[in-house]
Amino acid sequence: MIKNKVNDKIYIGSSIDVKNRICRHKSMLRGGYHDNIFLQKSFNLYKEENFTFKEVELCKKKWISL
């Protein structure tokens, strides 16, 4: 989850490797080339210190045998 602390808007994503994905989000946002243009514009306007990045829920993979 990426949350804007100023307006409480949130971005929810998913990933198998959450730590790496958060690092990629930060890198893209800092570089100004994030795929989500609304998130990028908000990040540019409010600056990084007004955003929180965190894991919301960890789901374990369950294998099903057929």
Backbone as JSON Lines, residues from 0, in Angstrom:
{"i":0,"aa":"M","n":[0.84,-1.17,0.0],"ca":[0.0,0.0,0.0],"c":[0.89,1.24,0.0]}
{"i":1,"aa":"I","n":[0.51,2.18,-0.83],"ca":[1.17,3.49,-0.83],"c":[0.09,4.49,-0.45]}
{"i":2,"aa":"K","n":[0.3,5.2,0.64],"ca":[-0.71,6.12,1.14],"c":[-0.2,7.55,1.16]}
{"i":3,"aa":"N","n":[-1.02,8.44,0.64],"ca":[-0.74,9.87,0.69],"c":[-1.26,10.36,2.04]}
{"i":4,"aa":"K","n":[-0.36,10.83,2.9],"ca":[-0.73,11.26,4.24],"c":[-1.48,12.59,4.26]}
{"i":5,"aa":"V","n":[-1.44,13.33,3.17],"ca":[-2.12,14.62,3.11],"c":[-3.61,14.45,2.81]}
{"i":6,"aa":"N","n":[-3.93,13.63,1.8],"ca":[-5.33,13.49,1.4],"c":[-5.91,12.09,1.65]}
{"i":7,"aa":"D","n":[-5.12,11.21,2.25],"ca":[-5.52,9.85,2.61],"c":[-5.87,8.96,1.42]}
{"i":8,"aa":"K","n":[-5.48,9.34,0.22],"ca":[-5.69,8.46,-0.94],"c":[-4.66,7.34,-0.88]}
{"i":9,"aa":"I","n":[-5.06,6.14,-1.36],"ca":[-4.15,5.0,-1.31],"c":[-4.07,4.29,-2.66]}
{"i":10,"aa":"Y","n":[-2.93,3.67,-2.86],"ca":[-2.68,2.82,-4.01],"c":[-2.45,1.44,-3.44]}
{"i":11,"aa":"I","n":[-3.15,0.45,-3.97],"ca":[-2.98,-0.93,-3.52],"c":[-2.43,-1.75,-4.67]}
{"i":12,"aa":"G","n":[-1.39,-2.48,-4.41],"ca":[-0.8,-3.36,-5.4],"c":[-0.63,-4.75,-4.83]}
{"i":13,"aa":"S","n":[-0.04,-5.61,-5.61],"ca":[0.25,-6.97,-5.13],"c":[1.57,-7.43,-5.71]}
{"i":14,"aa":"S","n":[2.22,-8.32,-5.0],"ca":[3.52,-8.8,-5.44],"c":[3.89,-10.07,-4.69]}
{"i":15,"aa":"I","n":[4.69,-10.88,-5.31],"ca":[5.26,-12.05,-4.65],"c":[6.43,-11.61,-3.77]}
{"i":16,"aa":"D","n":[7.19,-10.61,-4.23],"ca":[8.35,-10.09,-3.5],"c":[8.05,-8.64,-3.09]}
{"i":17,"aa":"V","n":[7.41,-8.46,-1.95],"ca":[6.92,-7.14,-1.53],"c":[8.05,-6.14,-1.33]}
{"i":18,"aa":"K","n":[9.13,-6.54,-0.65],"ca":[10.25,-5.6,-0.4],"c":[10.8,-5.05,-1.71]}
{"i":19,"aa":"N","n":[11.03,-5.94,-2.66],"ca":[11.55,-5.52,-3.96],"c":[10.56,-4.62,-4.69]}
{"i":20,"aa":"R","n":[9.3,-4.94,-4.61],"ca":[8.28,-4.15,-5.3],"c":[8.19,-2.74,-4.71]}
{"i":21,"aa":"I","n":[8.26,-2.63,-3.41],"ca":[8.24,-1.3,-2.79],"c":[9.45,-0.49,-3.23]}
{"i":22,"aa":"C","n":[10.61,-1.13,-3.29],"ca":[11.83,-0.44,-3.77],"c":[11.67,0.03,-5.2]}
{"i":23,"aa":"R","n":[11.05,-0.79,-6.05],"ca":[10.82,-0.41,-7.44],"c":[9.84,0.76,-7.54]}
{"i":24,"aa":"H","n":[8.77,0.71,-6.73],"ca":[7.82,1.84,-6.71],"c":[8.55,3.13,-6.34]}
{"i":25,"aa":"K","n":[9.33,3.09,-5.27],"ca":[10.06,4.28,-4.83],"c":[11.02,4.78,-5.9]}
{"i":26,"aa":"S","n":[11.72,3.87,-6.53],"ca":[12.68,4.24,-7.57],"c":[11.98,4.91,-8.75]}
{"i":27,"aa":"M","n":[10.88,4.34,-9.19],"ca":[10.13,4.92,-10.31],"c":[9.54,6.28,-9.93]}
{"i":28,"aa":"L","n":[8.98,6.38,-8.73],"ca":[8.4,7.65,-8.29],"c":[9.47,8.73,-8.16]}
{"i":29,"aa":"R","n":[10.59,8.38,-7.56],"ca":[11.69,9.34,-7.42],"c":[12.23,9.78,-8.78]}
{"i":30,"aa":"G","n":[12.25,8.83,-9.71],"ca":[12.75,9.12,-11.06],"c":[11.74,9.83,-11.95]}
{"i":31,"aa":"G","n":[10.48,9.86,-11.51],"ca":[9.46,10.56,-12.27],"c":[8.86,9.76,-13.41]}
{"i":32,"aa":"Y","n":[8.99,8.43,-13.38],"ca":[8.49,7.61,-14.49],"c":[7.59,6.45,-14.05]}
{"i":33,"aa":"H","n":[6.84,6.62,-12.98],"ca":[5.94,5.57,-12.52],"c":[4.83,5.36,-13.54]}
{"i":34,"aa":"D","n":[4.41,4.1,-13.73],"ca":[3.36,3.76,-14.7],"c":[2.01,4.39,-14.35]}
{"i":35,"aa":"N","n":[1.73,4.59,-13.07],"ca":[0.47,5.17,-12.64],"c":[0.64,6.7,-12.62]}
{"i":36,"aa":"I","n":[0.1,7.35,-13.63],"ca":[0.32,8.8,-13.76],"c":[-0.32,9.6,-12.62]}
{"i":37,"aa":"F","n":[-1.43,9.1,-12.09],"ca":[-2.09,9.8,-10.98],"c":[-1.23,9.74,-9.72]}
{"i":38,"aa":"L","n":[-0.66,8.58,-9.44],"ca":[0.23,8.43,-8.29],"c":[1.48,9.28,-8.5]}
{"i":39,"aa":"Q","n":[2.03,9.27,-9.7],"ca":[3.23,10.05,-9.98],"c":[2.98,11.54,-9.79]}
{"i":40,"aa":"K","n":[1.86,12.04,-10.3],"ca":[1.54,13.47,-10.15],"c":[1.36,13.83,-8.68]}
{"i":41,"aa":"S","n":[0.72,12.96,-7.93],"ca":[0.52,13.2,-6.5],"c":[1.85,13.2,-5.77]}
{"i":42,"aa":"F","n":[2.72,12.26,-6.1],"ca":[4.05,12.17,-5.49],"c":[4.86,13.43,-5.8]}
{"i":43,"aa":"N","n":[4.77,13.89,-7.02],"ca":[5.5,15.11,-7.41],"c":[4.98,16.33,-6.65]}
{"i":44,"aa":"L","n":[3.68,16.4,-6.45],"ca":[3.05,17.53,-5.78],"c":[3.32,17.54,-4.28]}
{"i":45,"aa":"Y","n":[3.12,16.39,-3.62],"ca":[3.19,16.34,-2.16],"c":[4.56,15.92,-1.59]}
{"i":46,"aa":"K","n":[5.42,15.4,-2.43],"ca":[6.78,14.98,-2.06],"c":[6.78,13.68,-1.24]}
{"i":47,"aa":"E","n":[7.9,13.0,-1.28],"ca":[8.02,11.67,-0.68],"c":[7.71,11.62,0.81]}
{"i":48,"aa":"E","n":[8.05,12.66,1.55],"ca":[7.84,12.62,3.0],"c":[6.36,12.55,3.38]}
{"i":49,"aa":"N","n":[5.48,12.81,2.43],"ca":[4.04,12.74,2.69],"c":[3.41,11.43,2.22]}
{"i":50,"aa":"F","n":[4.23,10.41,2.0],"ca":[3.75,9.1,1.59],"c":[4.29,8.02,2.51]}
{"i":51,"aa":"T","n":[3.47,7.01,2.76],"ca":[3.92,5.83,3.5],"c":[3.82,4.63,2.57]}
{"i":52,"aa":"F","n":[4.76,3.72,2.72],"ca":[4.82,2.5,1.93],"c":[4.82,1.33,2.9]}
{"i":53,"aa":"K","n":[3.83,0.44,2.78],"ca":[3.81,-0.67,3.71],"c":[3.05,-1.87,3.17]}
{"i":54,"aa":"E","n":[3.4,-3.01,3.72],"ca":[2.72,-4.25,3.41],"c":[1.42,-4.3,4.2]}
{"i":55,"aa":"V","n":[0.32,-4.6,3.55],"ca":[-0.98,-4.61,4.2],"c":[-1.32,-6.01,4.69]}
{"i":56,"aa":"E","n":[-1.13,-7.0,3.83],"ca":[-1.48,-8.37,4.2],"c":[-0.56,-9.33,3.49]}
{"i":57,"aa":"L","n":[-0.07,-10.3,4.22],"ca":[0.77,-11.34,3.66],"c":[-0.08,-12.6,3.53]}
{"i":58,"aa":"C","n":[-0.2,-13.09,2.32],"ca":[-0.98,-14.3,2.06],"c":[-0.03,-15.45,1.75]}
{"i":59,"aa":"K","n":[-0.26,-16.56,2.38],"ca":[0.56,-17.74,2.1],"c":[-0.04,-18.49,0.93]}
{"i":60,"aa":"K","n":[0.84,-18.99,0.09],"ca":[0.41,-19.75,-1.07],"c":[0.02,-21.16,-0.63]}
{"i":61,"aa":"K","n":[-1.11,-21.61,-1.09],"ca":[-1.57,-22.95,-0.74],"c":[-1.58,-23.78,-2.02]}
{"i":62,"aa":"W","n":[-0.86,-24.89,-1.98],"ca":[-0.8,-25.77,-3.13],"c":[-1.93,-26.78,-3.06]}
{"i":63,"aa":"I","n":[-2.54,-27.0,-4.18],"ca":[-3.63,-27.97,-4.27],"c":[-3.17,-29.14,-5.13]}
{"i":64,"aa":"S","n":[-3.24,-30.35,-4.59],"ca":[-2.88,-31.55,-5.35],"c":[-4.1,-32.07,-6.07]}
{"i":65,"aa":"L","n":[-3.9,-32.39,-7.32],"ca":[-5.01,-32.95,-8.11],"c":[-4.82,-34.42,-8.35]}
